[in-house]
């Protein structure tokens, strides 16, 4: 059996429609709120049907010198064509950080499994 971490897939979001795209500043000021947007399918649209859809996206922060990451936000997409309604796989949150680190995004496609991406963030 594989380790859980081995189940995550990644790639260049410009060529792979499942990779979460993290939109946030590269540098922020300590203790000041900033926006983090995460989305799927920015360059290549991801299908959003009952048969093929993104179920959820989670955001984590892993600070330099920290032992564990902390969950910043989770976005669940609950409707995929029922009664003609659809949710798009994107979420927006605000965060405040006191140290530099990495922001991770993890998403789950009902057909293609787990996907991840990360960006460095510097706190000044």
ROSE-4610 file (N, C-alpha, C; in Angstrom, 1 decimal, always signed):
// ROSE-4610
residu = [X/X/X/X/X/X/X/X/X/X/X/X/X/X/X/X/X/X/X/X/X/X/X/X/X/X/X/X/X/X/X/X/X/X/X/X/X/X/X/X/X/X/X/X/X/X/X/X/X/X/X/X/X/X/X/X/X/X/X/X/X/X/X/X/X/X/X/X/X/X/X/X/X/X/X/X/X/X/X/X/X/X/X/X/X/X/X/X/X/X/X/X/X/X/X/X/X/X/X/X/X/X/X/X/X/X/X/X/X/X/X/X/X/X/X/X/X/X/X/X/X/X/X/X/X/X/X/X/X/X/X/X/X/X/X/X/X/X/X/X/X/X/X/X/X/X/X/X/X/X/X/X/X/X/X/X/X/X/X/X/X/X/X/X/X/X/X/X/X/X/X/X/X/X/X/X/X/X/X/X/X/X/X/X/X/X/X/X/X/X/X/X/X/X/X/X/X/X/X/X/X/X/X/X/X/X/X/X/X/X/X/X/X/X/X/X/X/X/X/X/X/X/X/X/X/X/X/X/X/X/X/X/X/X/X/X/X/X/X/X/X/X/X/X/X/X/X/X/X/X/X/X/X/X/X/X/X/X/X/X/X/X/X/X/X/X/X/X/X/X/X/X/X/X/X/X/X/X/X/X/X/X/X/X/X/X/X/X/X/X/X/X/X/X/X/X/X/X/X/X/X/X/X/X/X/X/X/X/X/X/X/X/X/X/X/X/X/X/X/X/X/X/X/X/X/X/X/X/X/X/X/X/X/X/X/X/X/X/X/X/X/X/X/X/X/X/X/X/X/X/X/X/X/X/X/X/X/X/X/X/X/X/X/X/X/X/X/X/X/X/X/X]
num = [1/1/1/2/2/2/3/3/3/4/4/4/5/5/5/6/6/6/7/7/7/8/8/8/9/9/9/10/10/10/11/11/11/12/12/12/13/13/13/14/14/14/15/15/15/16/16/16/17/17/17/18/18/18/19/19/19/20/20/20/21/21/21/22/22/22/23/23/23/24/24/24/25/25/25/26/26/26/27/27/27/28/28/28/29/29/29/30/30/30/31/31/31/32/32/32/33/33/33/34/34/34/35/35/35/36/36/36/37/37/37/38/38/38/39/39/39/40/40/40/41/41/41/42/42/42/43/43/43/44/44/44/45/45/45/46/46/46/47/47/47/48/48/48/49/49/49/50/50/50/51/51/51/52/52/52/53/53/53/54/54/54/55/55/55/56/56/56/57/57/57/58/58/58/59/59/59/60/60/60/61/61/61/62/62/62/63/63/63/64/64/64/65/65/65/66/66/66/67/67/67/68/68/68/69/69/69/70/70/70/71/71/71/72/72/72/73/73/73/74/74/74/75/75/75/76/76/76/77/77/77/78/78/78/79/79/79/80/80/80/81/81/81/82/82/82/83/83/83/84/84/84/85/85/85/86/86/86/87/87/87/88/88/88/89/89/89/90/90/90/91/91/91/92/92/92/93/93/93/94/94/94/95/95/95/96/96/96/97/97/97/98/98/98/99/99/99/100/100/100/101/101/101/102/102/102/103/103/103/104/104/104/105/105/105/106/106/106/107/107/107/108/108/108/109/109/109/110/110/110/111/111/111/112/112/112/113/113/113/114/114/114/115/115/115/116/116/116/117/117/117/118/118/118/119/119/119/120/120/120/121/121/121/122/122/122/123/123/123/124/124/124]
x = [+0.8/+0.0/+0.9/+0.5/+1.3/+1.0/+2.0/+1.8/+0.8/+0.0/-1.0/-0.4/+0.8/+1.4/+1.7/+1.9/+2.2/+0.9/-0.2/-1.5/-1.7/-1.0/-1.2/-0.5/-1.2/-0.6/-0.4/+0.5/+0.7/+1.1/+1.3/+1.6/+1.6/+1.8/+1.7/+0.3/-0.3/-1.7/-2.1/-1.1/-1.3/-1.6/-1.2/-1.4/-2.1/-2.6/-3.3/-4.5/-5.7/-6.9/-7.3/-6.5/-6.9/-6.1/-5.0/-4.1/-4.7/-4.7/-5.2/-4.3/-4.8/-4.0/-4.2/-3.1/-3.1/-2.8/-3.7/-3.5/-3.4/-2.1/-1.9/-0.6/-0.3/+0.9/+2.1/+3.3/+4.5/+5.0/+4.8/+5.2/+4.0/+4.0/+2.9/+3.6/+2.9/+3.3/+2.8/+3.7/+3.3/+2.0/+1.1/-0.1/-1.2/-0.9/-1.9/-2.6/-3.9/-4.8/-4.5/-4.5/-4.4/-5.3/-5.6/-6.5/-5.8/-6.4/-5.9/-7.1/-6.9/-7.9/-7.3/-8.1/-7.7/-8.8/-8.3/-9.3/-8.7/-9.6/-9.2/-9.6/-8.7/-9.0/-8.9/-7.9/-7.7/-7.4/-6.5/-6.0/-6.8/-7.1/-7.9/-9.1/-10.3/-11.5/-11.7/-12.0/-12.3/-13.8/-14.2/-15.6/-16.3/-17.5/-18.3/-19.6/-19.6/-20.8/-21.0/-22.2/-22.4/-21.4/-21.0/-20.1/-18.6/-18.2/-16.8/-16.8/-16.3/-16.3/-15.3/-15.0/-14.1/-15.1/-14.7/-15.6/-15.2/-13.9/-13.5/-12.0/-11.7/-10.4/-10.1/-8.8/-8.4/-7.1/-7.0/-5.8/-5.1/-3.8/-2.9/-1.8/-1.3/-0.1/+0.9/+2.1/+3.2/+4.3/+4.4/+5.4/+6.8/+7.7/+9.2/+9.4/+10.0/+10.3/+9.1/+8.0/+6.8/+6.9/+6.2/+6.2/+5.1/+4.0/+2.8/+2.2/+1.6/+0.8/-0.5/-1.1/-2.4/-3.3/-4.6/-5.6/-6.1/-6.0/-6.5/-8.0/-8.4/-9.8/-10.1/-11.4/-11.9/-13.1/-13.2/-14.3/-14.9/-16.2/-16.9/-17.8/-17.8/-18.7/-19.7/-21.0/-22.0/-23.0/-23.0/-24.0/-23.3/-23.7/-23.0/-24.1/-25.0/-26.0/-27.4/-27.5/-28.9/-29.8/-30.9/-31.9/-31.3/-30.3/-29.8/-28.7/-28.4/-27.4/-26.0/-25.0/-23.6/-22.8/-21.8/-20.9/-19.5/-18.8/-17.5/-16.5/-15.4/-14.4/-13.4/-13.8/-13.0/-13.4/-12.4/-12.7/-11.8/-12.3/-11.6/-11.6/-10.5/-10.4/-9.3/-9.3/-8.3/-7.5/-6.2/-5.4/-4.4/-3.9/-2.8/-1.8/-0.5/+0.6/+1.7/+2.4/+3.5/+4.8/+4.9/+6.2/+6.0/+7.2/+7.2/+6.9/+6.6/+6.4/+5.9/+5.1/+4.4/+2.9/+2.2/+0.8/+0.5/-0.2/-0.5/-2.0/-2.3/-3.7/-3.8/-4.9/-5.1/-6.6/-6.8/-8.1/-8.4/-9.7/-10.2/-11.1/-10.8/-11.6/-12.2/-13.5/-14.2/-13.7/-13.1/-12.6/-11.0/-10.3/-8.9/-8.1/-8.9/-8.2/-7.7/-6.6/-6.0/-5.0/-5.0/-4.1/-3.6/-2.3/-1.7/-0.9/-0.7/+0.2/+0.6/+1.7/+2.1/+2.8/+2.9/+3.6/+4.3/+5.5/+6.2/+5.6/+5.6/+5.1/+6.1/+6.5/+7.4/+6.7/+6.9/+6.3/+7.4/+7.2/+8.2/+7.8]
y = [-1.2/+0.0/+1.2/+2.2/+3.5/+4.3/+5.2/+6.2/+7.2/+7.8/+8.8/+9.9/+10.4/+11.4/+11.0/+9.7/+9.2/+9.3/+9.5/+9.5/+10.9/+11.9/+13.2/+13.4/+14.0/+14.3/+15.8/+16.2/+17.6/+17.8/+19.0/+19.4/+20.9/+21.3/+22.7/+23.0/+23.9/+24.3/+24.8/+25.3/+25.8/+24.7/+23.5/+22.4/+21.2/+21.3/+20.3/+20.9/+20.5/+21.1/+20.8/+19.9/+19.5/+20.2/+20.8/+21.4/+22.6/+22.7/+24.0/+25.1/+26.3/+27.5/+28.4/+28.8/+29.7/+31.1/+32.0/+33.4/+34.2/+34.6/+35.4/+36.2/+37.2/+38.0/+37.1/+37.4/+36.7/+37.2/+38.5/+39.1/+39.7/+39.6/+40.2/+40.8/+41.7/+42.3/+41.5/+41.3/+40.5/+41.1/+40.2/+40.6/+41.3/+41.6/+42.3/+41.3/+41.4/+40.5/+40.7/+39.5/+39.5/+38.4/+38.5/+37.6/+36.4/+35.3/+34.1/+33.5/+33.4/+32.8/+31.5/+30.4/+29.2/+28.7/+28.2/+27.8/+26.6/+26.0/+24.9/+25.2/+24.9/+25.1/+26.5/+27.2/+28.6/+28.7/+27.8/+27.8/+26.8/+25.7/+24.7/+24.4/+24.7/+24.5/+23.0/+22.9/+21.5/+21.3/+20.1/+19.8/+19.9/+20.4/+20.5/+19.9/+18.5/+17.8/+16.8/+16.1/+15.1/+14.0/+13.7/+12.6/+13.0/+14.2/+14.6/+16.0/+16.1/+17.4/+17.4/+18.6/+18.9/+18.8/+18.0/+17.8/+18.9/+19.1/+20.1/+20.6/+21.7/+22.3/+22.7/+22.4/+22.8/+23.6/+24.6/+25.5/+25.3/+25.1/+25.0/+26.0/+26.3/+27.1/+26.3/+26.2/+25.5/+26.5/+27.0/+28.1/+27.6/+28.4/+28.0/+27.6/+26.5/+26.1/+25.4/+25.3/+24.7/+23.2/+22.5/+21.0/+20.5/+21.2/+20.8/+21.9/+21.6/+22.7/+23.0/+24.1/+24.5/+24.7/+24.2/+24.4/+25.8/+26.5/+27.9/+28.0/+27.1/+27.1/+25.8/+25.6/+24.5/+24.9/+24.5/+24.8/+23.6/+23.3/+22.2/+22.6/+21.8/+22.1/+21.0/+21.3/+20.3/+20.1/+21.0/+20.8/+20.7/+19.7/+19.4/+19.1/+20.0/+19.8/+19.5/+19.2/+19.0/+20.2/+19.9/+21.0/+22.2/+21.9/+22.9/+23.8/+23.5/+24.3/+23.7/+24.6/+24.1/+25.0/+24.5/+25.3/+25.2/+26.3/+26.4/+26.2/+25.4/+25.1/+26.3/+27.2/+28.3/+28.8/+29.3/+29.9/+31.0/+31.9/+33.1/+33.2/+33.5/+33.7/+34.8/+35.2/+36.2/+35.5/+35.8/+35.3/+36.4/+36.1/+37.0/+36.0/+36.3/+35.5/+36.2/+35.5/+36.2/+35.7/+34.7/+34.2/+33.7/+33.6/+33.1/+31.6/+31.1/+29.6/+29.3/+28.3/+27.8/+27.7/+28.1/+27.9/+26.7/+25.7/+24.5/+24.5/+24.0/+23.8/+22.3/+21.7/+20.3/+20.2/+19.5/+19.4/+17.9/+17.6/+16.2/+16.2/+15.5/+15.3/+13.9/+13.8/+12.5/+11.4/+11.7/+10.7/+10.6/+11.7/+11.7/+11.8/+11.8/+11.8/+13.1/+13.0/+14.1/+14.9/+16.2/+17.1/+18.1/+18.5/+19.5/+20.6/+21.7/+22.7/+23.6/+24.3/+25.2/+26.4/+27.4/+28.6/+29.1/+29.7/+30.3/+31.7/+32.0/+33.4/+33.9/+35.1/+35.8/+36.8/+36.8/+37.7/+38.7/+40.0/+41.1/+41.7]
z = [+0.0/+0.0/+0.0/-0.8/-0.9/+0.4/+0.7/+1.7/+1.1/+2.0/+1.6/+0.7/+1.1/+0.3/-1.2/-1.4/-2.7/-3.7/-3.1/-3.9/-4.5/-4.1/-4.6/-6.0/-6.9/-8.2/-8.3/-9.2/-9.4/-10.9/-11.3/-12.7/-12.9/-14.1/-14.4/-14.7/-13.9/-14.0/-15.4/-16.2/-17.5/-18.5/-18.2/-19.1/-18.5/-17.2/-16.5/-15.8/-16.2/-15.7/-14.2/-13.6/-12.2/-11.2/-11.5/-10.5/-9.9/-8.6/-8.0/-8.3/-8.6/-8.8/-7.6/-7.0/-5.9/-6.3/-6.0/-6.3/-5.0/-4.8/-3.6/-3.8/-3.0/-3.1/-2.8/-3.3/-3.0/-1.6/-1.3/-0.1/+0.6/+1.9/+2.7/+4.0/+4.6/+5.9/+7.0/+8.0/+9.2/+9.9/+10.1/+10.8/+10.0/+8.7/+7.9/+7.0/+6.9/+6.2/+4.7/+4.0/+2.5/+2.0/+0.7/+0.1/-0.6/-0.4/-1.1/-1.9/-3.2/-4.0/-4.6/-4.6/-5.2/-6.2/-7.3/-8.3/-9.1/-9.9/-10.7/-12.1/-13.1/-14.5/-15.0/-14.5/-15.0/-16.4/-16.9/-18.3/-19.1/-18.6/-19.3/-18.4/-18.8/-17.9/-17.5/-16.2/-15.7/-15.9/-16.4/-16.5/-15.1/-15.2/-13.9/-14.2/-14.2/-14.4/-13.3/-13.2/-12.2/-12.4/-13.6/-13.9/-13.6/-13.7/-13.5/-12.9/-11.7/-11.0/-9.9/-9.4/-8.3/-7.0/-6.1/-4.9/-3.8/-3.6/-2.6/-2.9/-2.3/-2.3/-0.8/-0.4/+1.0/+0.8/+1.7/+1.7/+3.1/+3.0/+4.2/+4.2/+5.4/+5.5/+6.4/+5.8/+6.6/+6.8/+8.0/+8.3/+8.5/+8.2/+8.4/+9.8/+10.0/+11.4/+12.1/+11.5/+12.1/+12.0/+12.9/+12.8/+11.9/+11.9/+11.1/+10.3/+9.2/+8.5/+9.3/+9.0/+9.6/+8.4/+8.6/+7.6/+7.6/+6.5/+6.4/+6.0/+5.1/+4.6/+3.8/+3.8/+2.9/+2.2/+1.0/+0.1/-0.5/-0.2/-0.6/-1.8/-2.8/-4.0/-4.1/-3.7/-3.4/-4.5/-5.5/-6.6/-7.9/-8.7/-9.9/-11.0/-11.2/-12.2/-11.7/-10.5/-9.9/-10.1/-10.6/-10.9/-11.7/-12.5/-13.4/-12.7/-11.5/-10.7/-10.8/-10.8/-10.8/-9.9/-9.2/-8.5/-9.2/-9.2/-9.9/-8.8/-9.2/-8.2/-8.0/-7.1/-6.7/-5.3/-4.6/-3.3/-2.9/-2.0/-1.6/-0.1/+0.5/+1.9/+2.2/+3.4/+3.9/+5.0/+5.1/+6.1/+6.6/+7.8/+8.4/+8.8/+8.5/+8.8/+9.6/+10.5/+11.2/+10.8/+9.9/+9.4/+8.0/+7.3/+6.0/+5.9/+4.8/+4.6/+3.2/+3.2/+2.0/+2.2/+1.1/+1.1/+0.1/+0.6/-0.1/-0.5/-1.7/-2.0/-2.5/-2.0/-2.3/-2.8/-3.9/-4.4/-4.7/-4.8/-5.1/-6.2/-7.3/-8.5/-8.3/-8.5/-8.3/-9.2/-10.3/-11.2/-11.1/-11.0/-11.1/-9.8/-8.7/-7.4/-6.8/-6.1/-5.3/-6.1/-6.0/-6.7/-5.8/-6.0/-5.1/-5.8/-5.2/-5.7/-4.4/-4.6/-3.5/-4.0/-3.2/-3.5/-2.2/-2.4/-1.3/-1.0/+0.3/+0.7/+1.7/+1.5/+2.4/+3.2/+4.5/+5.5/+5.9/+5.7/+6.0/+7.3]
